[in-house]
Amino acid sequence: MNRGVAIWRCVKCRTGFFPRRFLCSRCHGDAFEEDRVYQAVVEEISTIRHMLGQTDWQPRRIASVRTSDGQQITVGLTDESEPGTVIELFEENAAPFGAAKK
Amino acid sequence: MHTNAAIIGVGQSAYTRRPQPGQSTHTFIRDAVVAALADAEIDPREVDGLAVASFSLAPDAAVWLVQDTNGGSSAMNMLGHALRAVETGAASVILVTGGDATGLGGYAKVAANFNIVTQLHLAPLGHGGPNGVYALVTSRQMKTYGLQKSDYGHLAIAQRAWAAHNPYAVYRAPMTMQDYLAAPLVADPLSRYDCVPVVAGAQAIVIAYPDRCPRGRASLRVRAHRASFNYDNQEGDGLQTGISTFAGELWRAAGVGPEDIDVASIYDDYPALVLAQLNDLGMIPGSDLARFARRDIGERRFPLNTWGGMLSAGQPGGPAGGLNGISEAVLQLQHRAGARQVDGARLAVTTGYGMTLYRYGGTAAAAVLERAE
């Protein structure tokens, strides 16, 4: 588990993106550097109660969040955070997760 | 307007939730192609163009004209390619087909491996494929437009009533609001009847010169066709689709307006996206989605997805699902829709929406179809 979530920042105009881009949609720059964001605000939540093709599925929570840098990303929620909650971001491999800031 | 190319025939295979041994994507597509050619009264030897879309044909691929990879927009894209190919003389009779027979487990694999972003950033969350993606979009739409859960129910219920008259639909039993609201949640706020049922099946249509339309049948003209690809780089909220980028141009090119439309086939993998596309098309007065759902759909004032839509008829993969909407528009405009016929239907709008890039779909397309007397 890594603290924060990787984003990709355009070297030319400094816009941060998630997921990764190869051309900047703002300035069409083609060079990016990896940066990290650590906080986000929960906007919408869903509980995934059923998974196609699986019979022993345990419900999981996901959320659309807005990071402190402005990206809207989808994260796995590991607690009972509700919309409006400020969460701390972390990632497992490349997958973003979050839980309420303590 | 496409004056030198027309849709002259439509056909489909049976739809089934669980394909049997010996049934495959290939056999379903074959059945749809045979049906469409018979409907168009075209000898197979006359076909000189083929467009195919499917999530489950690999390692096979189309060998002539195009294989489209835009999911729920594929049908509309292929229609556009075929119209242009016939009009420019690149081909004279084109089969446009799509189908899938992934089974439920196979579809789960498709959904988890839709693209690299999904593999890396969504599937490991247990996001539930498109259900999870569009659950979040639906929540956003409810919040933005003041919609209630039951507003989506009006769409599901109205389409189920149409499906009762479609022998190919996998779900035809009447549905009440009580049934809808009591259905188990799949991905909050989406419940069972908000999520398109995956089926095995295929669809096909035939594009050719208008004079190849079978005798005694009204010709079908495409007044305008437009498509959009990755319209906002996934930087918006997903409540507008790519249709919003071309709707004005579509209607201008068609020479008619949203108020002239008699019947609509709107790509319906989730009810929220139906409302979003209709709104983008300018078909919801004042963008009052709740009023439109309750009054126009709930009171059956507007003929929407008259074959039952994918929500009741089933989704044989996105590509064939989109072709189903086009086929239904053709049947309605040729006054061949049987018990579900809309009286005097003359103009139809059809759409496609698909390619869930990350947070919502990146492609959309629409066409205005006309009964040419």
Interface residues (C-beta under 8 A of the other chain):
Chain A: F18 P19 R21 S25 E43 E44 I45 S46 T47 I48 R49 H50 M51 L52 G53 Q54 R60 I62 A63 S64 Q72 I73 T74 V75 G76 E92 N93 A94 A95 P96 F97
Chain B: L104 G105 G106 Y107 A108 K109 A111 V117 L120 H121 L122 P124 L125 G126 H127 G128 G129 N131 G132 V133 A135 L136 S139 R140 K143 P184 L185 V186 A187 D188 P189 L190 V198 N233 E235 D237 Y358 R359
